[in-house]
Amino acid sequence: MKFNTIKLMAIAVLVSITAYNCSNDDDNNGPDGPDFSGTYAQEDQMGRPAVNTVFVSAGTKDMFNTTAPSAQGAAFQSMFQANLQALSPAYANPGDQNALGLDAATFTTVLATDVLGVSLDGTTTFFDGTNVLTGRALADDVITVELLLIFGGEDFSENPGLSDDHVDANDKAFLSTFPYLATPW
Amino acid sequence: MKNFKPILGISLLLVAGLCVIAADHIDAPAVTGGTSDITDFYAFQGENPDNVVFVANVQGLLSPANTANASFDENLMIEFNIDTNGDAVEDLVIQAVPKNKKMFFFGPFAPDQTGTVSTVEPKNFGGSSNVKITPFGSEAIVHTSDLGMKFFAGPRDDPFFFDFAQFTAILSGNAGSFNDPGMDTFAGTNVLSVVVEVPKSMIGGSGSVNTWVETKRKQ
């Protein structure tokens, strides 16, 4: 065989191997797959539960949702603090803190950047009495935690009628295996 | 805390502008009732402790009768964002885009562009996975990738629970406190869920990361 013929045969073999691999790779979306072109612009954003709903004023909620988290603190912390102090006036008293030891300014500084911290080293929970903001599990009673941090004072004892909605669990049991959420009703 | 007049404060602040409170359900005018409305975001250690699970729920308050007709929006990307160095800027993303009754997943990968505008970067097509969207009434369809990621997309029970009705009554001055026991306003309702389980080694390995979810519409 001439050298060129060998080269052509080698190319043909390579092409056939490549084509074979493509056709058998279910995870590959080549040029024949769906169209994912174009740019996508943000409409909603969420880190921690209920943040936009509780702490952002009515006319600003869309703006909050379309702001990158890295820009939220500077743009919205003062609004968060004003709304927290209107919601729970005790926070306006100098030195007043919640059970995490955070006063109005530091608490709202944490909240205004709406991201959820997640530990990669162990327990993941919104709050379980020991761990704080190491994730959010399905069964976490996040609303009561937030009501306690807003209304419950330094030791969770204040405003008991407002700091627990007494709905402590979901209406369907979660699964211990993937996908974890309960089947639909 | 010394002041004991929170109810007046609540009323002044919220009654005028706040119709519904929830985790993030119908949180803002532009998304309420639409396909991009995020209802909840969860992040927790998986059944396998080497993995982390991300859950994004959209389109909340679906009645069982309406759930079969609800569908993911093919012009909408659901993007999980992961910040590994504490600056609240995403270092990694996992993107989910529905096409042809399947949910396609890209990542985790470091995006060329961070922030409020994203693209599905063609360089990530090769590493993508997809799972058939589970129809209402069917067993959950799960795809496991060669890298050990798991994927689900479809309707589920809304895992959120809250006595919103009583909270509304408190805000409007018709009640002074919650009831014991309370009543879960979200009982019996469904959401559309995207669930991704990812090995911790793919998102930083150890320590702590910041996470959040975004919905982004094709322009």
Interface residues (C-beta under 8 A of the other chain):
Chain A: D27 N28 N29 G30 G33 P34 D35 F36 S37 G38 T39 Y40 A41 Q42 E43 D44 Q45 M46 G47 P49 A50 V51 N52 T53 V54 V56 S57 A58 G59 K61 D62 F64 N65 T66 T67 A68 P69 S70 Q72 G73 N83 Q85 A86 L87 S88 P89 A90 Y91 A92 N93 D96 T113 D114 V115 L116 G117 V118 S119 L120 D121 G122 T123 T124 T125 T134 G135 R136 A137 L138 D141 V142 I143 F151 G153 E154 E158 N159 P160 G161 L162 D164 D165 H166 V167 D168 A169 N170 D171 K172 F174 S176 T177 F178 P179 Y180 L181 A182 T183 P184 W185
Chain B: M1 K2 N3 F4 K5 P6 I7 L8 G9 I10 L12 L13 L14 A16 G17 L18 V20 I21 A22 A23 D24 D27 A28 P29 A30 V31 G34 S36 D37 I38 D40 F41 Y42 A43 F44 Q45 G46 E47 V52 V53 V55 P64 T67 L76 M77 E79 N81 D83 D87 A88 V89 V97 K99 N100 F104 T114 G115 T116 V117 S118 T119 V120 F125 G126 G127 S128 S129 N130 F136 A140 V142 S145 D146 K150 F152 P155 R156 D157 P159 F160 F161 F162 D163 Q166 F167 I170 G176 S177 F178 N179 D180 P181 G182 M183 D184 F186 A187 G188 T189 N190 S193 V195 E197 K200 I203 G204 G205 S206 G207 S208 V209 N210 T211 W212 V213 E214 T215 K216 R217 K218 Q219
